[in-house]
Amino acid sequence: MELFDAFHLARLQFAVTVSFHIVFPAISIGMASFLAVLEGRWLLTGDVVYKDMFLFWSKIFAVGFGMGVVSGVVMAYEFGTNWSGFSIIAGNITGPLLTYEVLTAFFLEAGFLGIMLFGWQRVSPRAHFFATLMVALGTLISTFWILASNSFMQTPQGFAVENGRIVPVDWFKVIFNPSFPYRFVHMTIAAFMVAGFIVAACGAWHLLHGRHDEPIKRSFSMALWILLLLTPVQIFVGDAHGLNTREYQPAKIAAIEGLWSTEKGGTALNLIGLPDMDAEVTRYTIQIPHLGSLILTHSWDGEISGLKEFPACDRPYSPIVFWTFRIMAGLGILMLLMALLGVLLRVRGRLYETRWFQKFVFCMGPSGIVALLAGWITTEVGRQPWTVYGVLRTEDSLSPVTAQQAGVSLLIFVLVYFLVFGMGVYYMMKMMKRGPEARVDSRESKKHPAVLRNRPLDVLERK
């Protein structure tokens, strides 16, 4: 396999751009709903601490939203430059779905974003809250259409092939394809958890540095409650998604498990190992008998197809998905442990005084993003060698580009992305290091005034 041909360089370029892109929309999706909760609590209770928290976290949302939009625009052009075969053959499906996303979600977000960020003294509190809800709803609608398009690529249905092109026959089946419900819920919860871990880690950092004012403590507490609720649900949804994947993409499951031969009477789980694609074996494994069957079939002796059941040209690259899945699953266990420890310390009245736990939460801050990226890599690499599973091969989706063209553009993307988005992340971290301003009196009128700072990307803050 030539690693530096046009095909693999183009794949690597798309992997870089989509990895950057997926992080910022995930932050926006989770943070938008968190902002809606904060403003709703402020309207219900009149406690201005919630408004202070809203004003602070809306800055993080604004920067993340802006970087998500910029990184997404680049990917749209990339479909034409590097993957014109995919655009020509599958464009009748993906084109309308992405158009619906722009018409229904992006316009909704953009239309109300200005009101949410700058409309505090221009509209009533209820109108402002409505704008915040519309922005949050827009992020979820965007998730819906993007996941519908990607899920069709994973489990296509409701289409026909005419003159070498994929055309829709039943749009309901195209959108609500077999994997879509699981992937939509799984991704949405993952985005909420990304935001939850960012908020929790920010609170933990400030607690460790001696800040115990109400905005910090409340951010820390709310984030832990959110993660306690979502983590077990995410594990349950992930299990259901795994059963669905086994039914519709059995080769992906075999690659994830590093399973080469179908085992009769029960499949062991490979905890760790090194899959070898050439030798068709997973080396240095540590196994637990029957656990693979128990997890993937919910039965003691369930049978799982091995990679040898599929032609070599149809097998995903197991060494990548084997480990990315384990990174995601391992972080999921740590997330659940962190949430449960938070409950225990809360019951004992030690949540804000236990420094080792706060250090643990701070270190877990990036875990939502890492788990998200690991899960996305597992999903996308596990679909290979297909762009549209079982219908269109990735190699047939490539544009007629040279290795030099793909390599130069890849280098430019890497340099520009790390510079531009690295600066964006640095700016977000600087804001989080500063944190929300403390207030002596946490109770004020709902009509507390706010003013606009004369700095780019800043939203309104109180005087």
N, C-alpha and C positions, 0 to 999 in steps of 0.2 A: 504493500500500500504506500503510495507516494504522498507524503504529508505536506509537501510544498507545491502541489499542483493547484490549478485555479479552483478546482472543486473544493478542496479542503481549506484553502485560504478564504474562499467566499463563505464557507460555513463558519469558520472561526470569526470572521468579521461580523457576521450576523449574531453569533453568540455573544460577542463583546457588546454590541449595541443593544441587544435585547436584555442583557444582564443589567446594564446601566438603567435601561428604561423601566424595567419591571419594579425596581426598588422605589422609585419616586412616586409612581401612581399608587403603589401599595401604601406608602406613607400618607398620601392624599386621601385615599379611600378610608383608612382607619381614622385619620385625624379629623376628617370632615364630620363623621358620625360622633366622634368624641366632642367636637365643638358644639354640635347640636344638643348633646346631653348637657353640656355645661351651661349653654344659654337657656335651655329649658329649665334647669334647676334654678338659675338666677331669677327667671320670671316667676317661678312658683314660690320661691322662698324669700326673694328680696335680698338675699345674702350676696353682697358685692364681691366677696371672694371668688365666687364662680365667674363673675364678669372679668375680674382681674386675670383669672386663669384662662378665660376665653381670649382675652386680648393678647396674652403672651403666646399661647399655642397657635393662634391664628397666624402669627408670624412664621412659625415653622411650617404650617400648612401652605402659606403663600409661596414660600421659597420652593418647597417640594412640588407644588402644583406647577410652578413655572418651569422647573427643570424637567418634569414629566412631559409637559407639552413639547418642549424643545427636542428632547430625545425621541419622542414618538414621531415627530415630523420627519426626522432623518430616516427612520425605518420604512416609512411609506415610499420614499424615493429608492431605497435599497431593493425593494421588491422589483422595481423596474430595471435597475442597473445590473444587479447580480442574479436575480431570480425571475427573469422575464418568462421562462418556460412555465413556471408556476402561475404567473399572472395570466398568461395566455390560456392555459389549460383549465385552471381552477378559478379564474377571475369572475366568471358568471356567478359563483357562490360567494367568494370572499369579498369581492367588490361591493355588492349591495349591503352585506352585513357591516362592513366598515363604514359605509356611507350612512347607514341607519345610526351607527354609533355617534357620528359627527352631528347628524341632524337632531337626534333626540337627547344626547347626553352632553356633548361638548357645548352646544349652543345654550343649553340649560345652565350648565356650570358657569360659562362665560357671562351669561346674561345677569346672573344674580351674584356673581363673585364680587363685583365692584360695590354692590349694596352691602354685602356681608363685611367687607374690609373697610369701607370708607363711608358707610351710610348711617353711622350712629346718631349724628345730629341732623340728619336729613329725612329720616323716616321714623315712624313710631316704633317702640320696642317690639310690638307684635309683628309689624311688617318686616322688621329686621330679622326676627326669628324665622319668619316664613322664608326669607332669602337664604338663611343658613340651612334650613331644611331642604330647600331646592338644590343647593350646592351639594349637600350630602346625598340626596336622591340622584343627582346627576352622576356622581362618582359610581354609584351602584348600577345605574343604567349602563354606563360605560363598561363596567365589568361584565354585565350581562352580554352585551354584543361581542366584546372581544373574546370572551370564553365560548360563546356560541360558535364563532368562526374557528377558534383553535380546536374546540371539541369536535367539530365536523372533520377536521384534519385527522383527529385521533380515531373517531368511530363514525365514518361517513354513512349517511343514509338519506333517502328522499331525493336521489339524483339519478341521472342517466348520462351515458357517454355518447355524444353525437358528434360525428366528424372529428374525433380525437379530443373533444373538449367536454368538460364536466358541466352539465346544465341542470338547474333545479327542476324537479318534478313536483315535489310537495314541500313547501317552505316550512310548514309546521314540523315535519320530520327532519328537515335540514337543521333547523334551530334546536329543537328538542331531541337531539340525537342521543343514543344510549348513555354516553358518558357525561353529557352536559350537566344534568342536575347535580351529580356528585362533584364535578370539577368546579362548578359555579359556587356552590356552598363552601367547598374546601378552600378555594382561593379567597373568597370574601372573608372568611374567618381568619385566614392567614394574614390578610391585610389589617384586620382589627388587632390581631396579636402583635404585628410589627409596630403599630402605633402604641399599643399597650406597653410593650417592653421599652420603647423609647421614653415614654412618660415616666415609667417606673424607675428606669436607670437615672434619669435626670433628677427625680426626687431623691433617690438614694445618694447621688453625688452631693447634693446640697445638705442632706442630713449628715453625711460624713464630715462635711466642712462646717458644721455647727449651726446651720440654719434650721430652726424648728418652728418657723412661723406657719400660719394656717395655709397659705397657698401651696407650700412645699409638702406639708403633711397630707393635705387633702389630695393633691396630685398623686402622691405615693400610694395612698390608701385606695383611691378610685381605680388606679391602674392594676393594683393587686386583685381587687374584686373582679375586674373585667377578665383578667387572666385566669382566675380561679374558675370563672364561669365558662370561658371559651376553651381552655385546654382540654378538659375531658370530652367536650363536644367535638373538638377537632380530631381527637384520637378515634372517636366513634365514627365520624364521617370518613376519616382516612381508611379505616377498616372496611367500610362499605365501598369506598372507591377502589380498594384493592380487589375486592370480590368482583366488581364490575370489570376491572382491568383483566383479571384472570379469564373472564368469559369472552371478552372481545379482543384482547391483545395478549394471548398466552405467551408469546415469545418474549414480550417485555417482562412479564413476571418471572420467567425462567432466567432471563439475564440479570434481573434484580437479585434473585436468590443464588446466582452462580450455580444453577442446577443444570447438569448436562444430560443425565440419564433419568428417564422416568422411573421412579421408585414405586414398586408395588407394595401394598400393605401399609403405607404410611411414609411420609416424606420428612426427612430431618431438616432442621433449620441450620444453615451455615451462619454462625454468629460473625465470624471473620474468615478471611481467606483471600487468595489472589487468583482470580480467574485468568486462565491462559487460553486465548482464543485459538491459537495454533494447535496446541496439544489437546484441546477440548476437555479440559479438566480444571477444577479449582483447587489450587495447591494450599497447603498449610491451613486447612480448615479446622475450626473448632465447632463441632456440631452438637445439637440437642435433638435426639430422636423424636420423631412424630410432631415436633412443635411446628414445623413448616405446614403440615397438613392441618393442624389445629388452627393456625392463624389464617391460612389462605383458603381453607374449605370448611372450617368450623366443624370438622370431624376428625377423629383420631387416626383414621386410616385413609383419608382422602388422597386422591392421586393428582399430581401436578406434572404436566408435560415438561420434559427436559429440552434443552436447546438442540439436542441431536434429532429431535422430532421434526425440526424445521431445516430447510436447505441452508447451507452456509451463507448464501447471498442474502438471506432474509433474516439473519440474526442481528439483533442490536449488539453494540459493543459493551459486553458485560463488565470489564474492569472499571468503567466509569460509573455506570448506574448502580453497580453493586455497592460502591462506597458512598456515592451521593445519597442513596436511600438510607444507608446506615447513619450518616451524619444527621439527616433529617429526623430519623426515628430516635437516635440517641439524644438529640436536643429536645425532642418532645418529652422524653422521660425526665430530663432535667427541668424542663418548664413545669411539668406537673409537680415535681418535688418542690420547686420553689414556691408554687402557689399553695401547696399544702403546709409548708413551713410558715408561710405568711399567716395562714389561718391559726396555726398553733400559737404563734407569737402574739397575734391579735387577741386571742382568748386569754392569754396570760398577761395582757397589758404591756407587752415589751416590744411592740412593733417598731416604735420610733427610737428605741434606746439600744437595740441589738446591732452592734456595728458589724459583726461577722455576716449577719444576714444582709445588711445593706451593701456590704462589699460583694456578696454573692449576686444580689440583684443588679448592681452596677456592672459586674462582669457579664451578666446575662443580657445586657442591653442590646448588643448586636445579634443575639441569637435568633430573633424573629426574622431578621434580614437574611442571615446565613441559612436558616432552615428553609426560607422561601426560595432562595437561589438553588439550594440543593434539591428541593422538590421539583423546581422547574427544569433543572438539568436532567433529573431522572425521567421526567415526563417527555421531554423533547428528544433526548438521546435515545431513550427507550423506544421511540416511534420509528427510529431509523431501521432500515434504509428507505423509508417511505416519507414523502412529504404529506400526501393524503394516503392514509394507511390502507394498503392493499390495492390502491388504485393508481397512484402516481409516485414513481420513485424520485428520490432527491436528486440523483444524477441527471434525470430528465428535466428537472426544474431549473437547471443552471443556464444563465445567459452565456452567449459566446464571448466570454472574456478570457484574457490571458492571465497566466500566473503573475506576470509582472504588474498588470493592472490591479489585480486583486490584492497583491502584496503591498503595493504602494498605498492604495486606499486604506488598507487595514492599518498600516503604520500611522497614517494621518489620523484616522479615527481614534486609535489608541492614545496618541499624543494629545489631541484636542479634547477628547472625552475626559482623560485624567486631569487635564488642566482646568477645563471649564467646570465640570461637575465636582472635581476635587475642591475647587474654590467654593462652590455652592455648599458642599458638605461642611467645609471648614467654617463658613459663615453661620450655618445652622448650629454647629457645635458651639461657636462663640456665643450665640444667643442663648443656648441652653445653659452654658456655663454661667451666664449672668442671671438667668432665671427670672421668674415674675417678681415684681417689686412687692415688698411686705407692706401691709397696711395695719395701722394701730387699731382702728375700729373696723371690724369686718362687716358691720351692718350699716348700710346707707340706702338712700332712695334708689328705686329702680331707674330713675332718670339721671343717675350720676353722669356728669358731663365727661366728654373725652375729646382730645385734640390730636391732630395729625402731626407727627414728627417730620421734620424736613430731611428725611433720609430715604433713599430708594429701598423698596421692598418692605418698609416698615408700615405697620398698620396703626390704627389709632390706639393711644394709651391715655390713661388718666394723667392729670397734672400731678 
